[in-house]
């Protein structure tokens, strides 16, 4: 099983999880044509996709999801809350196969078992996801304000981990963001601060993780080298197994 990212940050987020016979798109935060262009970087065509999984309703995660699904006939998997919040942006002429999923149940798409993980974020019913196939496992964990015990338990034996490193606390405090935005980002239903992300890494069995990829970095309030150093110090992993996902270029395939 392997993962790549089409890009991650406040301007758009999208990931691909793939095994031998299944290709899944996690979030579609870029427009339809931009998504097709970014897929092509990795030799992927829309008709190869077996499903689109949405984490929550925010624009940087669903911007192109419904037009893309409608045009290429790709089923969408999402929570009831996400569906309700997205209804206003779904064209009534679209013909989309919606699959409403629960945070209490794993489900299968072809050969990949998908486990939704509820997280604290300022959205209606947000999920992040764990993927398992042939004893391999990958999790994508972004867009949450703090680490929960349920999340820690869900990542017990994970082999590849995408984790949000949104902002550095001091950089955010000193930024030119309005106070309301600072409060939202740093709040319990906002985004992960660097040290909260490190707390998660220290709480799981990171020794068995093949790679750790930092995602959703703030362009103004974080630093790639700082994030890499924090992860390295916390896990004692070498630089080659620590990645930072770029907003424009995403990240190339990583295998587990």
C-alpha positions as CSV (number, residue, x, y, z in Angstrom):
1,X,0.0,0.0,0.0
2,X,1.2,3.5,-0.7
3,X,0.2,7.2,-0.4
4,X,0.9,10.4,-2.3
5,X,-0.5,13.9,-1.8
6,X,-1.8,16.3,-4.5
7,X,-1.1,19.1,-2.0
8,X,-1.8,20.1,1.5
9,X,-2.4,23.5,3.2
10,X,-5.0,26.2,3.5
11,X,-5.4,26.5,-0.3
12,X,-6.4,22.9,-0.8
13,X,-5.9,19.3,0.5
14,X,-6.0,16.0,-1.3
15,X,-4.4,12.6,-0.9
16,X,-4.3,9.3,-2.7
17,X,-4.2,5.9,-1.0
18,X,-3.6,2.9,-3.2
19,X,-3.0,-0.8,-3.0
20,X,-2.7,-3.3,-5.9
21,X,-6.3,-3.0,-7.0
22,X,-7.8,0.0,-5.3
23,X,-7.2,3.8,-5.6
24,X,-8.9,6.2,-3.2
25,X,-9.0,10.0,-3.2
26,X,-9.1,11.5,0.3
27,X,-10.6,15.0,0.1
28,X,-10.7,17.0,-3.1
29,X,-9.8,20.6,-2.1
30,X,-8.8,21.7,-5.6
31,X,-11.1,22.5,-8.6
32,X,-12.0,19.9,-11.1
33,X,-9.4,20.7,-13.8
34,X,-6.7,21.3,-11.2
35,X,-7.4,17.9,-9.6
36,X,-7.1,16.2,-13.0
37,X,-3.8,18.0,-13.6
38,X,-2.4,17.1,-10.2
39,X,-3.5,13.4,-10.6
40,X,-1.6,13.3,-13.9
41,X,1.7,14.2,-12.1
42,X,1.5,10.7,-10.5
43,X,0.3,8.9,-13.7
44,X,-3.3,8.7,-12.5
45,X,-6.5,9.2,-14.5
46,X,-9.9,9.9,-12.9
47,X,-11.4,6.6,-14.1
48,X,-8.8,4.7,-11.9
49,X,-10.4,6.0,-8.7
50,X,-12.7,3.7,-6.8
51,X,-14.0,6.3,-4.3
52,X,-13.7,9.8,-2.8
53,X,-13.6,10.0,1.0
54,X,-14.4,13.4,2.5
55,X,-13.2,14.4,6.0
56,X,-15.4,17.5,6.5
57,X,-17.2,20.3,4.7
58,X,-14.5,23.1,4.6
59,X,-13.7,24.5,1.2
60,X,-10.1,23.5,1.2
61,X,-11.2,19.8,1.4
62,X,-14.3,19.7,-0.8
63,X,-13.9,22.4,-3.4
64,X,-13.9,20.1,-6.5
65,X,-15.3,17.0,-4.9
66,X,-18.9,17.1,-6.3
67,X,-18.2,18.3,-9.8
68,X,-15.4,15.7,-10.0
69,X,-17.5,12.9,-8.7
70,X,-20.4,13.8,-11.1
71,X,-18.2,14.0,-14.2
72,X,-16.3,10.8,-13.6
73,X,-18.9,8.8,-11.8
74,X,-16.9,8.2,-8.6
75,X,-18.8,7.4,-5.4
76,X,-18.4,9.6,-2.4
77,X,-18.1,8.5,1.2
78,X,-18.9,11.0,3.9
79,X,-20.5,11.5,7.3
80,X,-24.2,12.5,7.6
81,X,-23.1,15.8,9.1
82,X,-20.7,16.6,6.2
83,X,-23.4,15.7,3.7
84,X,-25.9,18.0,5.3
85,X,-23.4,20.9,5.4
86,X,-22.4,20.3,1.7
87,X,-25.9,20.1,0.3
88,X,-26.0,23.8,-0.7
89,X,-23.0,23.4,-2.9
90,X,-24.2,20.2,-4.7
91,X,-25.8,21.0,-8.1
92,X,-29.3,19.5,-8.2
93,X,-28.5,18.1,-11.7
94,X,-25.6,16.1,-10.4
95,X,-25.9,12.3,-10.4
96,X,-23.7,11.2,-7.5
97,X,-23.6,8.0,-5.5
98,X,-23.4,9.2,-1.9
99,X,-22.4,6.7,0.8
100,X,-23.2,7.9,4.4
101,X,-20.7,6.4,6.8
102,X,-20.5,6.2,10.6
103,X,-17.7,6.9,13.0
104,X,-18.5,3.6,14.8
105,X,-18.0,1.3,11.8
106,X,-15.2,0.3,9.5
107,X,-16.1,-0.5,5.9
108,X,-14.5,-2.1,2.8
109,X,-13.8,-0.5,-0.5
110,X,-12.5,-3.3,-2.8
111,X,-9.4,-4.5,-0.9
112,X,-9.0,-1.6,1.5
113,X,-10.5,-1.5,5.0
114,X,-11.4,2.1,5.9
115,X,-11.8,3.2,9.5
116,X,-13.3,6.6,10.1
117,X,-11.9,8.4,13.1
118,X,-14.0,11.2,14.7
119,X,-11.9,14.2,15.6
120,X,-12.5,17.6,17.4
121,X,-12.7,20.3,14.7
122,X,-15.1,23.1,13.9
123,X,-17.1,21.2,11.4
124,X,-20.4,19.3,11.5
125,X,-19.3,15.7,11.8
126,X,-15.6,15.5,10.8
127,X,-13.7,12.3,10.3
128,X,-10.1,11.4,9.6
129,X,-9.2,8.0,8.2
130,X,-7.1,4.8,8.7
131,X,-6.6,2.5,5.8
132,X,-5.6,-1.2,6.1
133,X,-4.7,-3.8,3.4
134,X,-2.6,-7.0,3.6
135,X,-1.3,-6.2,7.1
136,X,-0.2,-2.7,5.9
137,X,-1.7,0.4,7.4
138,X,-1.7,4.2,6.7
139,X,-3.6,7.0,8.5
140,X,-4.3,10.6,7.5
141,X,-4.8,12.8,10.5
142,X,-5.3,16.5,9.9
143,X,-7.8,19.3,10.8
144,X,-8.2,18.7,14.6
145,X,-7.7,20.9,17.6
146,X,-6.3,18.4,20.1
147,X,-5.3,14.8,20.5
148,X,-8.0,12.4,21.9
149,X,-7.5,9.0,23.6
150,X,-9.6,7.4,20.8
151,X,-7.2,8.7,18.2
152,X,-4.2,7.4,20.1
153,X,-5.8,3.9,20.3
154,X,-6.7,4.0,16.6
155,X,-3.1,4.5,15.6
156,X,-1.7,1.8,17.8
157,X,0.1,-0.2,15.0
158,X,0.1,2.3,12.2
159,X,2.9,1.9,9.6
160,X,2.6,5.2,7.7
161,X,1.3,8.4,9.2
162,X,0.2,11.7,7.8
163,X,-0.2,14.2,10.7
164,X,-1.1,17.8,10.8
165,X,1.6,20.3,11.9
166,X,-0.4,23.4,11.3
167,X,1.3,26.1,13.4
168,X,3.9,27.1,15.9
169,X,2.3,28.7,19.0
170,X,4.6,31.7,19.2
171,X,4.6,32.4,15.4
172,X,0.8,32.4,15.5
173,X,0.7,34.8,18.5
174,X,3.1,37.2,16.7
175,X,1.4,37.0,13.3
176,X,-0.7,39.6,11.7
177,X,-3.8,37.4,11.9
178,X,-6.8,39.1,13.5
179,X,-7.4,37.9,17.0
180,X,-10.6,36.1,16.0
181,X,-8.6,33.9,13.6
182,X,-5.9,33.3,16.1
183,X,-8.5,32.1,18.5
184,X,-10.1,29.8,16.0
185,X,-6.8,28.3,14.8
186,X,-5.4,27.7,18.3
187,X,-8.7,26.6,19.9
188,X,-9.8,23.1,20.9
189,X,-11.7,22.8,17.6
190,X,-9.1,24.4,15.4
191,X,-5.8,23.0,14.1
192,X,-2.9,21.1,15.7
193,X,-0.1,23.2,17.1
194,X,3.4,21.6,16.7
195,X,3.8,20.4,20.2
196,X,0.3,18.8,20.2
197,X,1.3,16.9,17.1
198,X,4.5,15.8,18.9
199,X,2.4,14.7,21.8
200,X,0.6,12.3,19.5
201,X,3.8,10.9,18.1
202,X,5.1,10.3,21.6
203,X,1.9,8.5,22.6
204,X,2.0,5.9,19.9
205,X,4.5,3.2,18.9
206,X,6.4,5.4,16.4
207,X,9.3,2.9,16.2
208,X,7.3,0.8,13.8
209,X,6.2,3.7,11.6
210,X,8.0,3.5,8.3
211,X,7.5,7.2,7.5
212,X,5.9,10.3,9.0
213,X,4.6,13.1,6.7
214,X,3.7,16.5,8.2
215,X,0.7,18.1,6.5
216,X,-1.4,21.3,6.5
217,X,1.5,23.6,7.5
218,X,0.6,27.2,7.8
219,X,2.5,29.3,5.2
220,X,2.9,32.2,7.7
221,X,3.0,30.5,11.1
222,X,5.2,27.5,10.8
223,X,8.6,26.4,9.4
224,X,9.4,23.2,7.5
225,X,12.9,22.8,9.1
226,X,11.5,23.4,12.6
227,X,8.9,20.7,12.0
228,X,11.4,18.2,10.7
229,X,13.7,18.8,13.7
230,X,10.8,18.4,16.2
231,X,9.8,15.1,14.6
232,X,13.3,13.8,14.5
233,X,14.0,14.7,18.1
234,X,10.7,13.1,19.3
235,X,11.1,9.9,17.3
236,X,14.8,9.5,16.7
237,X,14.0,8.8,13.0
238,X,16.4,9.7,10.2
239,X,15.6,12.6,7.9
240,X,14.7,10.2,5.0
241,X,11.7,8.9,6.8
242,X,10.4,12.4,7.7
243,X,8.5,14.3,5.0
244,X,6.8,17.6,4.8
245,X,3.9,17.9,2.3
246,X,4.0,20.9,0.1
247,X,0.9,23.0,-0.9
248,X,1.8,23.3,-4.5
249,X,3.7,20.1,-5.3
250,X,2.2,17.7,-2.8
251,X,4.5,14.7,-2.1
252,X,5.5,11.7,-4.2
253,X,4.5,8.1,-3.5
254,X,5.5,6.7,-0.1
255,X,5.1,3.0,0.5
256,X,4.5,0.9,3.6
